Amino acid sequence: MGTLDGRVAIVTGAGRGIGASISRMFAQQGALLVLNDLGSGPDGTGGDAGPAQDIAKEINDLGGRAVSDGGDVADTATGRRLVELALEHYGRLDVVVNVAGILRDRMIFNLPEEDWDAVIRVHLRGHFATIKPAVAHWREQRNPGGHYRIINFTSDSALQGSPGQPNYAAAKMGIIGLTASLANALARYGVTANAIAPGAATRLTATVPDDKKIADDPGREQDMSPDNIAPLVTYLAGTESDWLSGRTLGAAGYEVKLWNNPEVVETVTSDGPWDLGDLADKLTKSFRPKADGLHPSIFMGQLPK
């Protein structure tokens, strides 16, 4: 028996890369699948229903069960349709995995507004489009023990500040906020929500110039296959992960990380309205030692002391 036997999952971005790896492992573990992929280029242009159809056929040929959809996930009608497909074909829905994404990388001073809008749309609205109809259905079930799962995809670009991806980083940090909100709002309905920041060699990462990438730990050699992301997602999709919600996890190679939620690391106070000089003195003495230690190789190393 598999860990996902009989569980019904929607996976977006399922036709290639991380989404395809997740779909294959879900099927191996007994999940019944609705697979969505627009089949566009890495920048979101074009479309081809083939990638999603190919993964669905591969799974069905091996004895699994999968249906495909080639719609634009940022279209709210697509999100509704994916939920309807799950209910029509399998009679239930247990898991939503939002992997679909695009890149349109530019430094902020060269970024066209249409590239900002396109990336925000696919990532943030694309998550909203699947999540809203899914949780509306789960709320109607009135089943606090339902083991329902939302698994979103964020990025180290948000967590560490990729310099050439302001639109992507903004969208991915928005997904972290969305995930925290979902976890707080939906626990009463038996829903957990978590975000994953993956590290893997995919079509998208291949488009990023080396000088714009967030560097790995020095000397670390890993297998950066998308297949290494799938086990964590599979665990989160199962019924044993009820204890984990509202968190961000990293997965790359043979490592899985639990990221800390934002927290206050230092506070300064005044007895009354701030005097500017007093504030400046306290910030420099109290905050600067802490701030200098936060991602020093990424932030402070690039700024004049």
QUIGIWO-V378152 format. One line per field, one symbol per residue. phi: phi as a letter, one per 20 degrees, with the letter a starting at -180 (. if undefined). burial: 1 if it has 24 or more other ideal C-beta (glycine too) atoms within 12 Angstrom, else 0. Layout:
phi->???
burial->???
This chain:
phi->.efdgmedcecemeeblffffffffgffenfdcdddafmefgenemabfggffffffgfffenecbcdbdfffeefffgfffffffffecnabcbcdddgaccbebfgfdeffffffffffffffffgfefgffffffffflcfdflecdcdddaffffcngfecffffffffffffgffffffedgfdnddccccdecbecgfffeefgfdefffggmedbeefgffeffffffffeeedgfdbmddddbbldcccdfffgbfdaccccfagfegfffffffffeefffffeelgfedffddff
burial->00110011111111111111111111111111111111110111000010110111011000011111111111100111111111101101111111111111110000100011011111111111111111101100000001111111111111111111111111111111111111100110111111111111111110010000110000000001011111111111111010011111111110110010000000000000000000000000000000000000000000000
